[in-house]
Amino acid sequence: MDSSPPSEPPTEKTAVAPIPLATLSAQATHVEAGAEAGAEAEVEAEAGVVALATETGVKEDLEGEEGGGGGHTAAFVQKTRDFGFLPIPPHLRYDPARPFHFGLGLNIAFGFASTFIVSNLYYNQPLLIQLSHSFNTSYSSVSSIPSLVQAGYATGLLLISPLGDLLPRRPLVLLTVTLSTSLTIPLALTSNLRLFQVLCYLVGISTVTPQILIPLAADLAPPERRAGAISIVLSGLLFGILIARVFSGIIAEFASWRVVYYFAIGVQSLVLVGAYLLLPDYPSKNTGTGAERLTYGKILGSMARYAVTEPVLVQCTLVNLASAAAFGNFWVTLTFLLGGEPYNYSTLVIGLFGLVGMAGVSFGPLVGYIIDKLVPWYASLVAVAGSIIFQVIQTAAGDRSVAAVVLAAFGLDVFRQMLQVSLTTAAFSISTPARARLNAVLILGIFLGQVTGTSVGTHIFVTYGFHANAAFCLALMGLQVIILLGRGPGVGRGGWVGWDGRRGVGKWEWRRGRQHEHGREFGGGDDDGKEGGEGLGIVMEGEAGALPLIGRRSESGMSMTKGSAGGSKASSTRALLGEGSGREGQGPKLGLGLSLGLERVVGRG
């Protein structure tokens, strides 16, 4: 076959870009040779295009536009064992030809696991008096236990949860649950306070499973259902925070504090069995080679870089920090409010107000459904506005009417959850391969907000009273509005301030369209792409039109490669292939007999 450029002159629709056609023709020789062989030629064409894509640097590890596909399609070897010895159930083994279906049942299982793993952080809080008696020590000696658990959790967020971007998530989840369960056993048996404190810190480190499951749910869920999937897992996490204190207090009232940890061992064992039987073996996102391959050091370094160089993430983290500070302040000082005049409620009655919070958390799926219909920036603004309304009710009547307190507790829980889901959805649009790191930054912001809000809020309440503390909450919410309005939608991924309605995501477009499913949801960029959501796709054209091999899912459900490739990979590929002068959705036709086309896909999934 002659490998010279095609003689057919380009038309307006098929303007030829500066592409090394000789190289491309050589790569596609077997494609044209088999073009008249029917079905066999189609198989060869796919192999040729994949080889060509690999040569030009376009081919990536696949994730599929619905989050369930992905992985290498060439020389694929199915993994059958976790840790080299534990068999993976056959229906959970990864197969790129049969992407996993992330249904409601699996989504709820993720939420259930989050509930009973995150509870490890809060079981100890109602037990401090019993612990002081059991260890024969003062209250001040055991008062450090909650702080040690939270410090361990912060350590795990920083050092373990980012591993979700480096390692396969199924064995990582199995390992963290096994560690937290195993460490709880000596926690329930020890009679040494120092050992108990050390174990509390270690349990906190290993209690990061929910922060691995949240990014995994975002990866597995289709784009149009992503916020709903996140909200269900997040609802499970918030349920765990609330019911852990309730279960712990009730069990300790009628039995020993050790029985609380026996209960924790049992439910974590149940989570471990469920994870083994239900969790799909989703492949690692770390598919680079050579210098591009991620290492643990690169993961931590890039997480720090994201925290200061990505405007969307910085904005989401600051809003989350201020919101968590206000929310934590409300619930901690609520004890002082209800325990004093005019209420004088008992500890048991005050604890029952957690049920009001649980009622608010139950609205999580509805919240996620709403956010899936909106651009997350607008959903965040609505959530902050709703929080302000209920905080005003609390400020005006919270010290006189218990109905106002109940209403505020319910409303603040609903809108706090709505805000966190919308901010998480926006941050996850920055980069699909970096979602674990992005999530870690967000959660660390929440952690800092809770610490700040509870300490400063308690001081204000004790020193200046209820109304001054309520005003502090309102000020934090006003700060959230300022941060949101300072950087509106449509700015572009690299923009730090301002509004821009000239692009497709204008300042008046509040409903989510297809272009939002792959980026610029919060005025940012697409998945791992640059501003504008540009990516390269390779299509094969036949009588029935263009069948995309890169950037689309075939009828069999197998994705050839990711379509929204952006950032450095897309840039280097465009440099190699040439930008071309075709219109959107069109590209240079190579004229290789079987009419291979390089298509620029702008803002398409």
ChimeraX attribute file (.defattr): number of C-alpha atoms within 10 A of each C-alpha:
attribute: neighborCount
match mode: 1-to-1
recipient: residues
	/A:1	9
	/A:2	9
	/A:3	15
	/A:4	11
	/A:5	14
	/A:6	16
	/A:7	7
	/A:8	8
	/A:9	9
	/A:10	14
	/A:11	11
	/A:12	10
	/A:13	14
	/A:14	18
	/A:15	17
	/A:16	19
	/A:17	17
	/A:18	13
	/A:19	17
	/A:20	12
	/A:21	18
	/A:22	14
	/A:23	13
	/A:24	21
	/A:25	22
	/A:26	16
	/A:27	17
	/A:28	23
	/A:29	17
	/A:30	16
	/A:31	25
	/A:32	21
	/A:33	16
	/A:34	18
	/A:35	19
	/A:36	13
	/A:37	11
	/A:38	9
	/A:39	11
	/A:40	11
	/A:41	18
	/A:42	17
	/A:43	13
	/A:44	19
	/A:45	24
	/A:46	16
	/A:47	17
	/A:48	19
	/A:49	24
	/A:50	21
	/A:51	16
	/A:52	20
	/A:53	22
	/A:54	12
	/A:55	14
	/A:56	17
	/A:57	15
	/A:58	25
	/A:59	25
	/A:60	21
	/A:61	21
	/A:62	25
	/A:63	26
	/A:64	28
	/A:65	25
	/A:66	22
	/A:67	22
	/A:68	26
	/A:69	29
	/A:70	30
	/A:71	27
	/A:72	19
	/A:73	18
	/A:74	10
	/A:75	6
	/A:76	10
	/A:77	10
	/A:78	10
	/A:79	15
	/A:80	17
	/A:81	14
	/A:82	16
	/A:83	10
	/A:84	8
	/A:85	8
	/A:86	11
	/A:87	13
	/A:88	19
	/A:89	15
	/A:90	10
	/A:91	12
	/A:92	17
	/A:93	20
	/A:94	23
	/A:95	22
	/A:96	23
	/A:97	16
	/A:98	15
	/A:99	22
	/A:100	22
	/A:101	15
	/A:102	18
	/A:103	11
	/A:104	13
	/A:105	10
	/A:106	16
	/A:107	21
	/A:108	16
	/A:109	19
	/A:110	29
	/A:111	27
	/A:112	21
	/A:113	25
	/A:114	30
	/A:115	27
	/A:116	25
	/A:117	27
	/A:118	25
	/A:119	24
	/A:120	26
	/A:121	25
	/A:122	20
	/A:123	24
	/A:124	24
	/A:125	15
	/A:126	19
	/A:127	20
	/A:128	21
	/A:129	16
	/A:130	18
	/A:131	22
	/A:132	17
	/A:133	12
	/A:134	15
	/A:135	16
	/A:136	12
	/A:137	13
	/A:138	13
	/A:139	14
	/A:140	10
	/A:141	15
	/A:142	23
	/A:143	15
	/A:144	12
	/A:145	22
	/A:146	20
	/A:147	16
	/A:148	21
	/A:149	25
	/A:150	21
	/A:151	18
	/A:152	24
	/A:153	27
	/A:154	22
	/A:155	19
	/A:156	23
	/A:157	28
	/A:158	20
	/A:159	15
	/A:160	25
	/A:161	28
	/A:162	25
	/A:163	21
	/A:164	26
	/A:165	25
	/A:166	22
	/A:167	17
	/A:168	17
	/A:169	24
	/A:170	24
	/A:171	19
	/A:172	19
	/A:173	23
	/A:174	19
	/A:175	16
	/A:176	22
	/A:177	24
	/A:178	17
	/A:179	16
	/A:180	25
	/A:181	26
	/A:182	15
	/A:183	18
	/A:184	22
	/A:185	16
	/A:186	14
	/A:187	23
	/A:188	18
	/A:189	12
	/A:190	14
	/A:191	13
	/A:192	11
	/A:193	19
	/A:194	13
	/A:195	13
	/A:196	20
	/A:197	19
	/A:198	16
	/A:199	23
	/A:200	26
	/A:201	24
	/A:202	22
	/A:203	27
	/A:204	27
	/A:205	27
	/A:206	26
	/A:207	30
	/A:208	27
	/A:209	25
	/A:210	24
	/A:211	26
	/A:212	27
	/A:213	26
	/A:214	25
	/A:215	28
	/A:216	22
	/A:217	25
	/A:218	26
	/A:219	25
	/A:220	26
	/A:221	24
	/A:222	19
	/A:223	20
	/A:224	18
	/A:225	18
	/A:226	24
	/A:227	29
	/A:228	27
	/A:229	33
	/A:230	28
	/A:231	31
	/A:232	30
	/A:233	29
	/A:234	26
	/A:235	25
	/A:236	26
	/A:237	25
	/A:238	23
	/A:239	26
	/A:240	26
	/A:241	23
	/A:242	22
	/A:243	20
	/A:244	24
	/A:245	21
	/A:246	19
	/A:247	16
	/A:248	23
	/A:249	21
	/A:250	13
	/A:251	17
	/A:252	16
	/A:253	13
	/A:254	9
	/A:255	11
	/A:256	14
	/A:257	23
	/A:258	20
	/A:259	15
	/A:260	21
	/A:261	23
	/A:262	16
	/A:263	15
	/A:264	24
	/A:265	22
	/A:266	13
	/A:267	17
	/A:268	24
	/A:269	17
	/A:270	13
	/A:271	24
	/A:272	20
	/A:273	14
	/A:274	16
	/A:275	19
	/A:276	20
	/A:277	13
	/A:278	17
	/A:279	22
	/A:280	23
	/A:281	23
	/A:282	25
	/A:283	23
	/A:284	18
	/A:285	22
	/A:286	18
	/A:287	16
	/A:288	11
	/A:289	8
	/A:290	6
	/A:291	7
	/A:292	10
	/A:293	11
	/A:294	18
	/A:295	14
	/A:296	15
	/A:297	9
	/A:298	13
	/A:299	20
	/A:300	17
	/A:301	11
	/A:302	15
	/A:303	20
	/A:304	14
	/A:305	11
	/A:306	19
	/A:307	19
	/A:308	10
	/A:309	12
	/A:310	17
	/A:311	24
	/A:312	29
	/A:313	27
	/A:314	19
	/A:315	22
	/A:316	27
	/A:317	26
	/A:318	19
	/A:319	29
	/A:320	27
	/A:321	26
	/A:322	26
	/A:323	27
	/A:324	26
	/A:325	28
	/A:326	29
	/A:327	23
	/A:328	23
	/A:329	27
	/A:330	24
	/A:331	16
	/A:332	16
	/A:333	21
	/A:334	19
	/A:335	16
	/A:336	18
	/A:337	22
	/A:338	21
	/A:339	16
	/A:340	13
	/A:341	11
	/A:342	12
	/A:343	13
	/A:344	13
	/A:345	16
	/A:346	12
	/A:347	11
	/A:348	11
	/A:349	12
	/A:350	16
	/A:351	15
	/A:352	11
	/A:353	19
	/A:354	20
	/A:355	16
	/A:356	18
	/A:357	23
	/A:358	21
	/A:359	16
	/A:360	21
	/A:361	28
	/A:362	17
	/A:363	18
	/A:364	27
	/A:365	20
	/A:366	15
	/A:367	24
	/A:368	23
	/A:369	17
	/A:370	17
	/A:371	28
	/A:372	23
	/A:373	16
	/A:374	19
	/A:375	26
	/A:376	31
	/A:377	26
	/A:378	23
	/A:379	24
	/A:380	28
	/A:381	17
	/A:382	15
	/A:383	21
	/A:384	23
	/A:385	17
	/A:386	19
	/A:387	26
	/A:388	23
	/A:389	15
	/A:390	20
	/A:391	27
	/A:392	18
	/A:393	15
	/A:394	25
	/A:395	21
	/A:396	14
	/A:397	16
	/A:398	23
	/A:399	18
	/A:400	13
	/A:401	13
	/A:402	15
	/A:403	12
	/A:404	20
	/A:405	24
	/A:406	15
	/A:407	16
	/A:408	26
	/A:409	26
	/A:410	21
	/A:411	23
	/A:412	25
	/A:413	23
	/A:414	24
	/A:415	26
	/A:416	22
	/A:417	23
	/A:418	30
	/A:419	28
	/A:420	25
	/A:421	28
	/A:422	31
	/A:423	25
	/A:424	27
	/A:425	28
	/A:426	26
	/A:427	29
	/A:428	27
	/A:429	27
	/A:430	29
	/A:431	20
	/A:432	22
	/A:433	22
	/A:434	24
	/A:435	25
	/A:436	28
	/A:437	31
	/A:438	27
	/A:439	25
	/A:440	25
	/A:441	24
	/A:442	24
	/A:443	22
	/A:444	19
	/A:445	22
	/A:446	23
	/A:447	22
	/A:448	16
	/A:449	25
	/A:450	23
	/A:451	17
	/A:452	19
	/A:453	26
	/A:454	21
	/A:455	15
	/A:456	15
	/A:457	25
	/A:458	19
	/A:459	14
	/A:460	19
	/A:461	20
	/A:462	13
	/A:463	11
	/A:464	11
	/A:465	14
	/A:466	20
	/A:467	17
	/A:468	16
	/A:469	24
	/A:470	23
	/A:471	14
	/A:472	20
	/A:473	27
	/A:474	19
	/A:475	15
	/A:476	21
	/A:477	23
	/A:478	16
	/A:479	16
	/A:480	24
	/A:481	17
	/A:482	12
	/A:483	17
	/A:484	22
	/A:485	15
	/A:486	13
	/A:487	22
	/A:488	22
	/A:489	27
	/A:490	28
	/A:491	27
	/A:492	29
	/A:493	24
	/A:494	15
	/A:495	18
	/A:496	18
	/A:497	16
	/A:498	13
	/A:499	18
	/A:500	18
	/A:501	14
	/A:502	10
	/A:503	12
	/A:504	15
	/A:505	25
	/A:506	16
	/A:507	17
	/A:508	10
	/A:509	15
	/A:510	16
	/A:511	15
	/A:512	18
	/A:513	16
	/A:514	12
	/A:515	18
	/A:516	28
	/A:517	23
	/A:518	25
	/A:519	31
	/A:520	31
	/A:521	31
	/A:522	33
	/A:523	31
	/A:524	29
	/A:525	29
	/A:526	31
	/A:527	28
	/A:528	23
	/A:529	27
	/A:530	24
	/A:531	22
	/A:532	22
	/A:533	27
	/A:534	23
	/A:535	30
	/A:536	26
	/A:537	27
	/A:538	28
	/A:539	23
	/A:540	20
	/A:541	15
	/A:542	11
	/A:543	6
	/A:544	6
	/A:545	9
	/A:546	15
	/A:547	16
	/A:548	21
	/A:549	23
	/A:550	30
	/A:551	26
	/A:552	23
	/A:553	22
	/A:554	14
	/A:555	8
	/A:556	9
	/A:557	15
	/A:558	21
	/A:559	30
	/A:560	32
	/A:561	30
	/A:562	28
	/A:563	33
	/A:564	29
	/A:565	27
	/A:566	25
	/A:567	19
	/A:568	12
	/A:569	19
	/A:570	20
	/A:571	19
	/A:572	15
	/A:573	21
	/A:574	19
	/A:575	13
	/A:576	14
	/A:577	18
	/A:578	15
	/A:579	17
	/A:580	19
	/A:581	15
	/A:582	19
	/A:583	13
	/A:584	12
	/A:585	14
	/A:586	18
	/A:587	25
	/A:588	25
	/A:589	21
	/A:590	22
	/A:591	17
	/A:592	21
	/A:593	15
	/A:594	20
	/A:595	17
	/A:596	22
	/A:597	22
	/A:598	21
	/A:599	25
	/A:600	24
	/A:601	22
	/A:602	18
	/A:603	23
	/A:604	22
	/A:605	22
